[in-house]
């Protein structure tokens, strides 16, 4: 009787889309530099992001997707693989990055954790929490934070309604799905989806919500830079006490 070979144990990859220009930050007066490369707490924002993933031994590799002609990482020593396959939208950059992971030997059943380069306050503990919660899930999931504030709907600058918040969550990243499933979902959903969970939801699936942290915010507006700086400096001081 022949023994069926066991399927390979799924691996965990990280994919960081890094091809955006951060137009809201630039328009609001930030230096003419993509926000993920602006200095926060002594180094480029994206380097804090990469350091968190580098501290999670279960992550087999980190792929950073940059725009064509972006030479930022040529001048950095970073714990990642860099691919200049960035697209015209976040969804396109992620889809191109997934194709690159396949080209590099990743399998359809391997997991990918897609994370915003500008969420530079992510911690190894939060990444591990997501992996622990989702690694045996049939769909996958995402870090998210319960909405703390009253939510208003607006029409022409005025309140149109107060929206019940009990079941509302703020989606964060990483968002963790099987590489094959996410690739199919993005191909079907097109370029308009703003996160990976939306593409998976369009397949009729329900990603798992994993409690994240209010500190895992996306640096978007000028005032966010000062807050990120303060949090990172505080963490540094705690490590050196």
Phi, psi and omega in degrees: 000126180281146179259125179293131177295142179289140177296150180297147177291127181302139178261169180242124176243154173246141178231122182246102174291125189223033185255358181281166181253354181062052189299327180292323178289318182293316181297333182273003173114007177286162178305153182285070183209135178310137190299329181294344179257357179286150185281129174225126180051045170093352178206167181303141184309316184296334180291327173296318179300312182294325180297323179296316180290326179295339181271005178250100186301334182289342179285115183291322181197156178240125178251124176255126181258116181245168178285155176301131179090355179283115183252018184305314187283350174291342182250014183234151169258099188237143181279067184199168168257137183246133178232129181268054181249024181301141181257191182276354178217165177301314182300319180293320179297317179294316179300317178296321178295321177298320177299319178296321177299318175300316180298331182270004174108001176292152181251161184300327182273356174291156180265148172233135175253109181268129185223140177293130178301328184274005170265072189279359180262005176300146181242156175304324180297319179292321177298315179295324177299317179295315180299313180301321184285333191246348190295339177246012180277147182288337184248310190114189182188192186211152168288141180206163183228131180299137182296119184271342189252160173294135186254129181246142169264145188236142171226117178051045174081006179234155180293125177260332181191156169261126186263129177304135186252357187304325182251018183260136179231148172268118180289135176238190169227160009293156169239127194242118180217163174296140184299316181296316180297316181292323179298315178295319182296317180292323178297322181284322187281329181088186191279353187277343181292142185260349173209169185290324179302321179301320179294318179294320178300325181295342175278358182090014182257162184237097178300152180277135175270123180243125186299124179259218183221146176298334180286345181275053181268160179269121178293116187231313185252161184308320181293339179293330182296317180294322179293317178298319178301314182296318181294315180296319178297321178297318178295320180297317180296322178296322180290334184263356179293000000 
